[in-house]
Amino acid sequence: MSSTPGITPASQFRKLLLSDQLEFICEAHNGLSAKIVQEAGFKGIWASGLSISAQFGVRDNNEASWTQVLDNLEFMSDATTIPILLDGDTGYGNFNNMQRLVRKLEQRRIAAVCIEDKLFPKTNSFIKGDAQPMADMHEFCGKIKAGKDAQTDPDFCIIARVESFICGWGLAEALRRAEAYRQAGADGILIHSALSVPDEILSFKQEWGNRCPVVIVPTKYYATPTEVFRQHGFSIVIWANHLLRSAVSAMQKTASTLKEQEHLLSIEDKVAPVAEIFRLQNAAELQDAEDRYLPRGAENTGAIVLAASRGEELRELTEHQPKTMVKIQGTPILGHIVDAYNAVGIKDITVVRGYKKEAVNLPNLRYLDNDDFADTGELDSLQKAFRMLKSPSKDLLISYGDVLFNKYIPQALCQESEDFVIFVDSDWQNQSSYVRLGGFVECSLPNSKKAFNAKVYLKQLGNAVGREQTHGVWMGFLKVSPAGAAQLQTILSTMMADPLNRKAGIPYLLQELLKRQLPIRVLYTVGHWLDINSLDDLVQAGNF
C-alpha cells in the first residue's frame, strides 16, 4: 500500500508529533496487526520491540537481530499507509550502527525511530529496571547526531527515550539528559516510568514545559484518566503492547479448548472467519491482478469426458467394465484423465457414461448416463451433456474417456479465447489413432517456426485429406467458449434431428462447423497424448 502522493509517512508522523492536541498511536508487531491498527482508525503505529521479539518467540534483549526486525517492518510498511514509529531499542550498536539503521528505515518508508539511553544489548525496562545501567550521555548524544546526519527525508524523526526514572536516577537526571538530547537534534522526548501512578512523568512535564514534544507510554499507570495527559500538554500517547497481549490471551484460550474438547464446535463462532483473514490479506486485490496480468487460467473451465462406449478392442478387459475404467499402473484411465485436468485447476468435470455405467464411480465427478450408448455415437452423448449443463457460463474442454494426455494440453487450450479450439499432432506419421479419431487435418499453415507466432486455423478434417495436404492428426480435444457452446447446442439440435447422425462422432461436428464457416483455431504439438485403442496401447500407456 502507498501513502497519499506527496505526503510521506515521515511528514505524517511529524504532523502528529507537533499536533496541538493529544494524539494516539497503537502497537503492532507484524503486517496483519499493523493493518488492524490502521483499520481501527489510528493515525500511527508503534512497532514495539517487546511485541516484535515476542512474536518471534524470543526475549526483548536484542535476541532478534536488527535485520530481522527490519524484515518484519517491511511487511508492516507494505500493509499500511499510516506512519510507523519503530521502537529501536538502543539503535542496535554505536553511532555507526545508528546511521545504517536510519538509512535502512527510510528505505522501508518507516517514519521515525525511538532509541533509549541504555547499553546494548538492552533489557526490557520492566525487568529489574533499577538495576540496569544507562548509556553515557555524551555518547548517546553522538548517536542522535549521527542519526540526524544520516537521514535524507527532513521529516524523519528521532525520538530520544529517557530511562532515568526506570533506572532510579530521578527527575534531575531525566531533565539533564532530555535537554542534552534535544540539543543534539532529537525531535521529541519519550519519558518512561515503571510506577503505577503518573507522578514521575507529570513532574517531568511540568519542569520540561514545551521545549520539544513529549511522548509517553502509560502501560504501568494505565488507570490514569486520559484527560490528565491532555491537561499537561503531552504530544503522543502510545498504547504499547496491547494487541500482542490480547492475541496471546485469545490464542491460549483457543488452544486449551481445542486440546480439551477435541472438536471445533465450541470455538468456531468465537474466532474470526477465514474470509476475514483473506480480507485483511487483501486477497481480492490479488484476484483482480491475476485477471489483469496472468494468462487465462483453468479455474473457470469445465470438462466433458465422453466415456459411454465399451471398448471391445480390449476384449475380456472390458467384459465387466468400460474401457475408461481399465487400470494403468493401478489407476483407471479415467482417473489419469481427471488427475491431468485437476493438475491445471479444472475440477468441474462431467463424465458421460453408458456401458456398465455402475462401474464408473470415481468420486468428485458429475455423471450423466447415456442409456442409448449401444445405438448412438459421440454427438448424442455430447448433446445430452449440453442439455444437462443448459447454458454453460465457462469454457468447456471436450475429450474422450480413453485418451491420456499431459497437463500441457488442457493448460494450453485454456489460454485461448476463440470459440472453438482443437489440438493437432503434427507428427502424424507416427500416430496409429488418426483413423478412429477422425483422420488427417489440413490447416492454414503447417507446424513450423512461421506457425509458432501466427494463428493457425483448420481448413479440412477427415480421412479424405490427401497425404500432400496433411499437416497433422486431430487428437480428440475440443475447447468451446460459452458463446461457442450456445452455437453448438443449436447446431447439435439441427444435426441430431436427422436419424442418419444418430451414431455420428465429434469429427462430423467439426466438419459441420467448417461448412458453416465458423473458425476453428488449431494448436500444434508433437506427442503429449496417447489414445488407448489396443492392448499394445495399454502396454505403452504404462510408460506414458
Secondary structure, 3 states (H helix, E strand, C coil): CCCCCCCCHHHHHHHHHCCCCCEEEEEECCHHHHHHHHHCCCCCEEECHHHHHHHHCCCCCCCCCHHHHHHHHHHHHHHCCCCEEEECCCCCCCHHHHHHHHHHHHHCCCCEEEEECECCCCCCCCCCHHHCCECCHHHHHHHHHHHHHHCCCCCCEEEEEECCCCCCCHHHHHHHHHHHHHHHCCCEEEECCCCCCCHHHHHHHHHHCCCCCEEECCCCCCCCCHHHHHHCCCCEEEECCHHHHHHHHHHHHHHHHHHHHCCCCCCHHHCCCHHHHHHHCCHHHHHHHHHHHCCCCCCCEEEEEEECCCCHHHHHHHCCCCHHHCEECCEEHHHHHHHHHHHCCCCEEEEEECCCHHHCCCCCCEEEECCCHHHCCHHHHHHHHHHHHCCCCCEEEEEECCEEECCHHHHHHHCCCCCEEEEEECCHHHCCCHHHHCCEEEECCCCCHHHHCCCEEEEEEECCCCHHHCCEEEEEEEEECHHHHHHHHHHHHHHHCCHHHCCCCHHHHHHHHHHCCCCCEEEEECCCEEECCCHHHHHHHCCC
